[in-house]
Amino acid sequence: MVSGALSAVVVPLAAEHAEQVLAIYQAGIDEGNATFETAAPSWEAFDAAKLPGHRFAALDADGVVLGWVAASKVSDRCAYEGVVEHSVYVDPAARGRGIASALLKALIDSTERAGIWTIQSGIFPENTASLAVHQRAGFRVIGTRERIGRHHGVWRDVVLVERRSPAIG
């Protein structure tokens, strides 16, 4: 998948992208409004947790990773086989260029082809850029989990968003 306006290409995320993907993940962690995680996982843990057909990297013309998106199963129960949870991260230097939108489009396209009917995520309410890009991609806010977890000793809320496929279910 190529997005010419972005001067980036979206490709399946692979082991060759590991170092850059995990560095972007850590940058998001360090900023404090992306996740409850405090450190990026090892590549082995990341790779094992993410669904192979639903993870993508955006690369610039030199093959540098600008951002990534990946989905995980929410449950092993068969009733939830069409529901995934996702994360999308963009390198701080590449923000504002449509990278997250291109990555979300790739994820939506792959999940639609696979018969997945719901993509969901939890976003800190302070992460207004993420909430806005998700809204533009067709996600809706379904609620806020108040004081759901502690992050560096501070209780944090999480806004739950989902995109329900109009074509499936």
Secondary structure, DSSP 8 states (H G I E B T S, - for coil): -EEGGGTEEEEE--GGGHHHHHHHHHHHHHHTSS-S-SS---HHHHHHHS-GGGEEEEE-TT--EEEEEEEEES-SSGGGTTEEEEEEEE-GGGTTSSHHHHHHHHHHHHHHHTT--EEEEEE-TT-HHHHHHHHHTT-EEEEEEEEEEEETTEEEEEEEEEEE-SS--
